[in-house]
């Protein structure tokens, strides 16, 4: 199993910035590699939506509503991704969650695949 822990959320005024972090760790053994890592967000009454994703080769993908304002980055050695959020808007208020796809981790002598892992989420609030 793989655990994802987000940090960096908080309250900020419109136009402000925040940086979110998501660190992945293996519960039963160290992580070997992770394919795609992503940030999603969700507001009450709405479905979770993709914000940005990045794969092991640093190929990035952004939702249209954050292009030019958010930047996703990744430290493969630390199995950590970041989301740099600039020019935040009130509509960016949401719970931001980290997701990992195809996380290979050691369990004893075996390499196992955690296909779909989620973090608990971190609240981002943009208001005056």
C-alpha positions in Angstrom: 0.0 0.0 0.0 1.0 3.6 -0.6 0.2 6.6 1.6 -0.1 10.1 0.2 0.1 13.1 2.6 -0.7 16.6 1.4 0.3 19.8 3.1 0.4 23.5 2.4 -3.3 24.4 2.3 -4.7 27.4 4.0 -6.5 30.7 3.6 -5.3 33.4 1.2 -6.7 36.5 -0.3 -7.6 36.8 -4.0 -4.5 37.3 -6.0 -2.4 35.5 -3.5 -0.3 32.4 -3.8 0.1 29.0 -2.1 2.2 25.9 -2.6 0.8 22.5 -2.0 3.0 19.4 -1.4 2.1 15.7 -1.6 4.6 13.1 -0.4 4.1 9.5 -1.2 5.5 6.7 1.0 5.2 2.9 1.1 3.4 1.5 4.1 4.9 -2.0 3.8 8.1 -1.1 1.9 9.8 1.6 0.0 8.5 2.9 -3.2 10.2 1.9 -6.4 8.5 4.3 -8.8 5.2 6.1 -9.5 3.7 6.6 -12.9 1.4 9.6 -12.9 0.8 11.9 -9.9 -2.0 14.4 -10.0 -3.9 17.1 -8.1 -7.7 17.0 -8.0 -10.1 19.4 -6.3 -13.6 19.2 -5.0 -16.2 21.6 -3.7 -19.4 20.7 -1.8 -22.0 19.3 -4.1 -19.7 19.0 -7.1 -17.7 16.2 -8.5 -14.0 16.0 -8.1 -12.1 17.5 -11.0 -8.6 17.2 -12.3 -6.4 20.2 -11.7 -3.0 19.1 -13.0 -1.0 15.9 -13.5 2.6 15.0 -14.2 4.2 11.7 -15.1 7.7 10.3 -14.4 9.2 12.1 -17.4 7.8 15.4 -16.2 5.1 15.6 -18.9 2.5 17.9 -17.5 -1.2 18.4 -18.1 -3.4 21.2 -16.8 -7.1 21.9 -16.6 -8.0 25.0 -18.7 -9.2 26.9 -15.6 -5.6 26.9 -14.0 -3.4 27.3 -17.1 -1.0 30.2 -16.7 -1.7 30.4 -12.9 -0.8 27.0 -11.5 2.4 25.0 -12.0 2.9 21.3 -11.1 6.3 19.9 -10.4 7.8 16.7 -9.2 10.8 15.4 -7.3 11.1 11.7 -8.3 13.8 11.0 -5.7 11.4 12.0 -2.9 8.2 10.7 -4.6 6.8 14.2 -4.0 4.8 16.5 -6.2 4.1 20.2 -5.7 1.4 22.6 -6.9 2.4 26.2 -7.1 -0.8 28.3 -7.2 -0.5 31.9 -8.2 -3.2 34.6 -8.8 -5.7 32.6 -6.7 -9.4 33.3 -7.3 -12.4 32.8 -5.0 -13.5 29.9 -7.3 -10.3 28.1 -6.5 -11.6 27.4 -3.0 -11.8 23.7 -2.6 -10.3 20.6 -1.0 -7.3 19.7 -3.0 -6.3 16.0 -3.1 -3.3 14.2 -4.4 -3.6 11.0 -6.5 -1.0 8.5 -7.6 -1.4 6.0 -10.4 0.6 2.8 -10.7 2.8 3.2 -7.6 5.3 0.3 -7.5 6.4 -0.6 -4.0 8.4 -3.3 -2.3 6.5 -5.8 -0.1 9.3 -8.1 1.2 11.1 -9.4 -1.9 8.2 -8.7 -4.2 7.4 -5.6 -6.2 3.7 -4.7 -6.1 1.5 -2.2 -7.8 -0.8 0.2 -6.0 -2.9 1.2 -9.0 -5.0 3.9 -7.4 -4.0 5.9 -4.3 -5.5 9.0 -2.8 -4.5 11.4 -0.1 -6.8 12.8 2.6 -6.9 16.3 1.0 -6.0 19.8 2.1 -8.3 22.8 2.3 -7.6 25.9 0.2 -9.8 28.9 0.9 -9.6 32.1 -1.1 -11.4 35.0 0.4 -11.1 38.6 1.6 
